Amino acid sequence: MNTALATQPQAPGDPWARCIALYLQSIQERSESTYKGYVAVLKAFFTMFGGTPDLRTREDVERFLHEPTRRGPPAAGTRNWRLSVLSSLYTFASQYTYSGADGKPVRLFNGLAPTVGIKLNKVARPRRVLTDAELERLFAQIPRNTRQGLRDLSLFTVFLLTGRRLNEIRGLCYGDIEWGIISEPDGSSREGWTYKWIGEKGLHGEEKVSELPVLAKVLIDEWLEASGRLPLQSDDPVWVGIERPGMPLDPFKPLSAGAILQAIRKYARAAGIDKPISVHWLRHASAKSRYQADHDVIKIMKALGHSNLASTYRYLENFLGNSDQGARELAHTFNFLLK
């Protein structure tokens, strides 16, 4: 099978080519970064083995999972990622049908997937935790008297207050921010600032509308005023690059993910934070603060845009550590144990 099969149907008459093209199309609807990751894994798999996927064996998959990367043997997380992509493909293929020679539907893949029975490796999750002091130092490094500083302050404040993922905020447009109706859990409603965002992962591209904190709106307004870009059209991105001599600015191109990562790490270094920080750490900081303020896990799940409680629990587990306050309190409750 040609490696190009991983990105487009090279042979219109090949049902596997059509299946994989449709499969990748469904992945692309989640997010562009996820799509690129899936394409990379499938290209590597098809490069290693010829023929259609239904010819692959458990031995082939095991060999692929342990194929070294440029840096050496694959880490457990890399093996898990490869296995997840392949398992997902075979699941999709087992539900894919096409018209046979007699015009009746034919199931593309009827066999036992070669990924069945292979268990995911246990991966130690790094604790993406910033202390309150580190968070304060980080934001203290962002200048309030420059255009770039005002841009970054508004952007990182939105990430921290909303708990959104990188691509759920990065492409926010001016028209996505509106004065609208905000519904409360008790059924009441009020007016306030809202913003539209497209969910990733569990939300699969769903458009959502959430409350935009007043502080975030004030900082966005300050940045836009300082940027000299006003008035803006509804489809103009809120955050863009800063024009420099000899480097023309594309006013319709949102600030890149790389530029955002570079900026937050610059401030982290200046704050003396020796951690591999990214914008996602602000999402974890938001979850942490929400949990400390209100232990309602359902509210936190909804705020973070998780599709299930298991994902929210992993976030909470990330910063709760191994302390057991309950056990300490019980020691005082059962004081008869000391007698």
C-alpha positions as CSV (number, residue, x, y, z in Angstrom):
1,M,0.0,0.0,0.0
2,N,1.3,3.4,-0.9
3,T,2.2,5.6,2.0
4,A,0.2,8.4,0.4
5,L,-2.9,6.3,1.3
6,A,-2.6,7.8,4.8
7,T,-3.5,11.3,3.6
8,Q,-5.7,10.8,0.5
9,P,-7.5,8.1,-1.6
10,Q,-5.0,7.5,-4.3
11,A,-7.1,4.7,-5.9
12,P,-10.8,5.5,-6.2
13,G,-11.5,1.8,-6.6
14,D,-9.7,0.8,-3.5
15,P,-12.2,0.6,-0.5
16,W,-9.4,0.7,2.0
17,A,-8.2,4.0,0.5
18,R,-11.6,5.5,0.7
19,C,-12.0,4.2,4.3
20,I,-8.8,5.7,5.5
21,A,-9.5,9.0,3.8
22,L,-12.9,9.2,5.5
23,Y,-11.3,8.1,8.8
24,L,-8.7,10.9,8.6
25,Q,-11.4,13.4,7.7
26,S,-13.3,12.5,10.9
27,I,-10.0,13.0,12.9
28,Q,-9.4,16.4,11.2
29,E,-12.7,17.6,12.5
30,R,-11.4,17.3,16.0
31,S,-8.3,19.5,15.6
32,E,-5.5,20.1,13.1
33,S,-2.8,19.1,15.5
34,T,-4.5,15.8,16.3
35,Y,-5.0,15.1,12.6
36,K,-1.3,15.7,11.8
37,G,-0.3,13.3,14.6
38,Y,-2.6,10.6,13.2
39,V,-1.2,11.1,9.7
40,A,2.4,10.8,11.0
41,V,1.6,7.4,12.7
42,L,-0.2,6.0,9.7
43,K,2.4,7.0,7.3
44,A,5.1,5.4,9.4
45,F,3.0,2.2,9.6
46,F,2.3,2.0,5.9
47,T,5.9,2.7,5.1
48,M,7.0,-0.2,7.3
49,F,4.5,-2.7,5.8
50,G,3.1,-3.1,2.3
51,G,-0.3,-4.3,1.4
52,T,-3.7,-3.4,2.9
53,P,-4.2,-3.1,6.7
54,D,-6.3,-6.4,6.8
55,L,-3.0,-8.3,6.0
56,R,-1.3,-7.1,9.1
57,T,-0.6,-9.3,12.1
58,R,-0.2,-8.9,15.8
59,E,3.5,-9.5,15.3
60,D,3.6,-6.6,12.7
61,V,1.9,-4.2,15.2
62,E,4.2,-5.2,18.0
63,R,7.2,-4.6,15.8
64,F,5.8,-1.2,14.8
65,L,5.0,-0.1,18.4
66,H,8.7,-0.8,19.4
67,E,10.2,0.8,16.2
68,P,12.9,3.3,17.4
69,T,12.5,7.0,16.9
70,R,15.3,9.3,15.9
71,R,16.2,9.6,19.5
72,G,16.3,5.9,20.3
73,P,13.8,3.4,21.7
74,P,10.2,4.8,21.8
75,A,8.9,5.9,25.2
76,A,5.9,4.3,26.8
77,G,3.8,7.3,25.8
78,T,4.9,7.0,22.2
79,R,4.0,3.3,22.1
80,N,0.6,4.1,23.6
81,W,0.0,6.8,21.0
82,R,0.8,4.5,18.1
83,L,-1.4,1.8,19.5
84,S,-4.3,4.2,20.0
85,V,-4.1,5.4,16.4
86,L,-4.0,1.9,15.0
87,S,-6.8,0.6,17.2
88,S,-9.0,3.5,16.2
89,L,-8.3,2.9,12.5
90,Y,-9.3,-0.8,12.8
91,T,-12.4,0.0,14.8
92,F,-13.4,2.5,12.1
93,A,-12.7,0.0,9.4
94,S,-14.8,-2.7,11.1
95,Q,-17.8,-0.4,10.9
96,Y,-17.1,0.8,7.3
97,T,-19.2,-0.6,4.5
98,Y,-19.1,-0.1,0.7
99,S,-21.2,-1.3,-2.3
100,G,-20.1,-4.7,-3.6
101,A,-20.3,-5.9,-7.2
102,D,-24.0,-6.9,-6.7
103,G,-24.8,-3.4,-5.2
104,K,-25.2,-4.8,-1.7
105,P,-23.3,-3.3,1.3
106,V,-20.1,-5.1,2.1
107,R,-18.3,-4.8,5.4
108,L,-14.7,-3.8,4.8
109,F,-13.0,-5.5,7.7
110,N,-14.4,-8.6,9.4
111,G,-11.4,-10.1,11.0
112,L,-9.9,-9.8,14.4
113,A,-7.9,-6.5,14.6
114,P,-4.2,-7.2,15.1
115,T,-4.3,-4.6,18.0
116,V,-6.7,-6.7,20.1
117,G,-5.1,-7.8,23.3
118,I,-2.2,-5.4,23.3
119,K,-2.3,-3.4,26.6
120,L,-1.4,0.2,27.0
121,N,1.8,0.9,28.9
122,K,1.6,2.6,32.2
123,V,2.9,6.1,31.9
124,A,3.8,8.3,34.8
125,R,2.0,11.6,34.3
126,P,4.1,14.7,35.0
127,R,2.6,17.1,37.5
128,R,1.8,20.2,35.6
129,V,1.5,22.3,38.7
130,L,2.4,25.9,39.4
131,T,2.3,27.1,42.9
132,D,0.4,30.3,43.7
133,A,3.7,32.1,44.2
134,E,5.1,30.9,40.8
135,L,1.9,31.9,39.1
136,E,2.1,35.4,40.6
137,R,5.8,35.7,39.6
138,L,5.0,34.6,36.1
139,F,2.4,37.3,35.5
140,A,4.6,39.9,37.2
141,Q,7.1,39.5,34.4
142,I,4.6,40.6,31.7
143,P,5.1,44.3,31.1
144,R,2.1,46.5,31.2
145,N,3.6,49.4,29.2
146,T,4.3,47.8,25.8
147,R,2.0,46.5,23.1
148,Q,3.4,43.0,23.3
149,G,3.1,43.0,27.1
150,L,-0.6,44.1,26.9
151,R,-1.2,41.5,24.3
152,D,0.3,38.7,26.3
153,L,-1.3,39.8,29.5
154,S,-4.7,39.7,28.0
155,L,-4.1,36.4,26.3
156,F,-2.6,34.5,29.3
157,T,-5.3,36.0,31.6
158,V,-8.0,34.6,29.3
159,F,-6.3,31.2,29.4
160,L,-6.0,31.3,33.2
161,L,-9.5,32.5,33.9
162,T,-11.4,30.3,31.4
163,G,-9.3,27.2,31.5
164,R,-9.6,26.8,27.8
165,R,-7.1,24.8,25.6
166,L,-4.6,26.5,23.3
167,N,-6.6,26.2,20.1
168,E,-9.9,27.0,21.7
169,I,-8.7,30.5,22.5
170,R,-5.8,31.2,20.0
171,G,-8.1,31.8,17.1
172,L,-10.7,33.9,18.9
173,C,-12.2,36.6,16.6
174,Y,-13.4,40.0,17.5
175,G,-17.0,39.1,16.7
176,D,-16.9,36.0,19.0
177,I,-17.1,38.4,22.0
178,E,-20.6,39.7,22.6
179,W,-22.8,41.2,25.2
180,G,-25.3,38.4,25.8
181,I,-27.4,36.3,28.2
182,I,-25.6,34.2,30.9
183,S,-27.5,31.4,32.5
184,E,-26.9,30.4,36.1
185,P,-27.1,26.9,37.5
186,D,-30.2,27.8,39.5
187,G,-32.1,28.6,36.3
188,S,-31.8,32.4,36.6
189,S,-30.1,34.5,33.9
190,R,-28.3,37.8,33.6
191,E,-26.6,39.9,31.1
192,G,-22.8,39.9,30.6
193,W,-19.9,39.4,28.2
194,T,-19.7,36.1,26.4
195,Y,-17.4,34.5,23.9
196,K,-17.8,31.7,21.3
197,W,-15.3,28.9,21.1
198,I,-14.9,25.6,19.3
199,G,-14.4,22.6,21.5
200,E,-11.5,20.1,21.0
201,K,-11.1,16.5,22.0
202,G,-14.2,15.3,23.8
203,L,-16.4,18.1,22.4
204,H,-15.5,17.2,18.8
205,G,-15.8,20.7,17.2
206,E,-18.9,21.8,19.0
207,E,-19.5,25.5,19.1
208,K,-19.9,26.7,22.7
209,V,-20.8,30.0,24.3
210,S,-19.3,30.8,27.7
211,E,-19.1,33.8,30.1
212,L,-16.1,36.0,29.6
213,P,-14.9,37.5,32.9
214,V,-15.0,41.2,33.0
215,L,-11.3,41.4,33.9
216,A,-10.5,39.5,30.7
217,K,-12.7,41.8,28.6
218,V,-11.0,44.9,30.1
219,L,-7.5,43.6,29.3
220,I,-8.5,42.6,25.8
221,D,-9.9,46.1,25.2
222,E,-6.6,47.7,26.5
223,W,-4.6,45.5,24.2
224,L,-6.7,46.3,21.1
225,E,-6.6,50.0,21.9
226,A,-2.8,49.9,22.2
227,S,-2.5,47.8,19.0
228,G,-3.8,50.5,16.8
229,R,-6.0,48.0,14.9
230,L,-9.4,49.4,15.9
231,P,-12.0,49.4,14.5
232,L,-12.0,45.7,13.8
233,Q,-14.3,43.5,11.7
234,S,-16.1,40.6,13.3
235,D,-13.8,38.0,11.7
236,D,-10.5,39.7,12.7
237,P,-8.5,37.7,15.2
238,V,-8.1,39.2,18.6
239,W,-4.4,38.3,19.1
240,V,-1.9,38.7,16.3
241,G,1.8,39.2,16.0
242,I,3.6,42.5,16.7
243,E,4.7,44.3,13.5
244,R,8.5,44.8,13.4
245,P,10.8,46.7,10.9
246,G,11.1,44.6,7.8
247,M,8.6,42.1,9.0
248,P,5.1,43.0,7.7
249,L,2.2,41.9,9.8
250,D,-0.7,39.8,8.5
251,P,-3.7,41.2,10.3
252,F,-5.8,38.2,9.5
253,K,-3.5,35.6,10.9
254,P,-4.0,34.6,14.5
255,L,-0.9,34.5,16.8
256,S,0.8,31.1,16.2
257,A,1.0,28.4,18.7
258,G,4.8,28.6,18.6
259,A,4.8,32.3,19.3
260,I,2.5,31.7,22.3
261,L,4.8,29.0,23.7
262,Q,7.9,31.1,23.2
263,A,6.3,34.0,25.0
264,I,5.1,32.1,28.1
265,R,8.5,30.3,28.4
266,K,10.3,33.6,28.2
267,Y,8.3,35.0,31.1
268,A,8.8,31.7,33.1
269,R,12.5,31.9,32.7
270,A,12.5,35.6,33.8
271,A,10.4,34.5,36.9
272,G,12.9,31.8,37.8
273,I,10.5,28.9,37.1
274,D,12.5,25.9,36.1
275,K,9.7,23.8,34.7
276,P,8.7,22.9,31.1
277,I,5.8,25.2,31.2
278,S,3.3,25.7,28.4
279,V,-0.1,27.3,28.1
280,H,-1.7,24.0,29.2
281,W,-0.2,24.6,32.6
282,L,-2.5,27.6,32.9
283,R,-5.5,25.3,32.3
284,H,-4.3,23.1,35.1
285,A,-3.8,26.2,37.3
286,S,-7.4,27.2,36.5
287,A,-8.7,23.7,37.4
288,K,-6.7,23.8,40.7
289,S,-8.1,27.2,41.7
290,R,-11.6,26.2,40.8
291,Y,-11.3,23.0,42.9
292,Q,-9.9,24.9,45.9
293,A,-12.8,27.4,45.7
294,D,-15.6,24.9,45.1
295,H,-15.2,21.1,45.2
296,D,-18.1,20.7,42.8
297,V,-16.4,18.3,40.2
298,I,-19.4,18.6,37.8
299,K,-18.9,22.3,37.6
300,I,-15.2,21.9,36.9
301,M,-15.9,19.2,34.2
302,K,-18.3,21.6,32.5
303,A,-15.9,24.6,32.8
304,L,-13.0,22.7,31.3
305,G,-15.1,21.2,28.5
306,H,-14.5,17.6,29.5
307,S,-16.9,15.0,28.1
308,N,-16.6,12.7,31.1
309,L,-15.6,12.8,34.8
310,A,-12.6,10.5,34.2
311,S,-10.8,13.3,32.4
312,T,-11.6,15.8,35.1
313,Y,-10.4,13.4,37.8
314,R,-7.0,13.1,36.0
315,Y,-6.7,16.9,36.2
316,L,-7.5,16.9,39.9
317,E,-5.2,14.0,40.6
318,N,-2.5,15.9,38.9
319,F,-2.2,18.5,41.7
320,L,-3.8,16.9,44.7
321,G,-0.5,15.1,45.5
322,N,-0.4,12.3,48.1
323,S,-1.4,14.2,51.2
324,D,-4.4,12.9,53.1
325,Q,-6.1,15.7,55.0
326,G,-9.0,13.4,55.8
327,A,-6.8,10.9,57.6
328,R,-5.4,13.7,59.7
329,E,-8.8,15.0,60.6
330,L,-10.0,11.5,61.5
331,A,-7.1,11.2,63.9
332,H,-8.6,14.1,65.8
333,T,-12.1,12.7,65.5
334,F,-11.2,9.3,66.9
335,N,-9.2,10.7,69.8
336,F,-10.0,7.6,71.8
337,L,-7.3,5.9,69.9
338,L,-4.8,7.8,71.9
339,K,-6.1,6.5,75.2
